[in-house]
Amino acid sequence: MAVVFFTSSVHAIDAMEEADDTNLWAIPLVDATGKKTNLAEFKDGFILLNFMFTSCHDVCPLQTTLLVQLQKSLSDELKSKVQFVSITLDPEKDTAVKLMDHASQYGVDRRTWSFLTGTPQDIKYITRRFSAISLAKDADLKVHSPRVYLLGKGGHFLLSYRSDPLDVERVESDLVDLGSD
C-alpha cells in the first residue's frame, strides 16, 4: 500500500500502485550520454520523476526551470538521496544528444539528474503506468499531465504534485520530512 499525504498541491493517484510493476522498472532506456539504463537503477533513493519533451513550449520549460531551482536548493545530504529523472514524451525527436543539450541549456546537475529516452512503445507503456497521458489507444504522448511524481526507496509511489506551477517549497519540505526517516 502506498503512503500518501494530502495537501492542496499533492494529489493521490490510485494507478500508482502500478509503479510496483517489475516490467516497468526493467524497460530499456537510454540516458543523455547514450548509456543504456532502466528505472531500476534509480530505486536506491528518492526519485523525482517527470515527463517532458524538448520542443515543448507549454508547461515543460517552467516545470524544468522549477525542478532545477529545487535541485539547487537541496542540501548536499538530501541531494545525495534524490535522483531527478525526466523521461521524454517525444522519443523519435529527443535523441540522447538533444537531451544532453537540453540538460545543459537548463544548467541541471547531471550527477543527480537523468534525462531518458527509449522506443516510442516503451515510453508509451511507462507514461500509461504513471497515468501521465490519456489512456485512449491513439493518445498523443505530448498531451500529458503536468505532474511530478515522488517515488521512495524501492520505487514505491509516495506523492504526486501538480506542476502548473510546481510548488518547489512544498516538494523540498516533503523531501526533508521523508529524508529524515
Protein Blocks (a to p, Z undefined) as FASTA:
>chain_A
ZZddddfkbccdfklmmmmpmklmmpccddfkopacdfklmmmmccddddddfkbcblmm
mmmmmmmmmmmmpcfklmmmpccddddfblmlmcfklmmmmmmmnopafklcccddddfk
lmmmmmmmnopacfbfklcfklccdddddddehhiafbdcddbdcdfklmmmmmmmmmmZ
Z
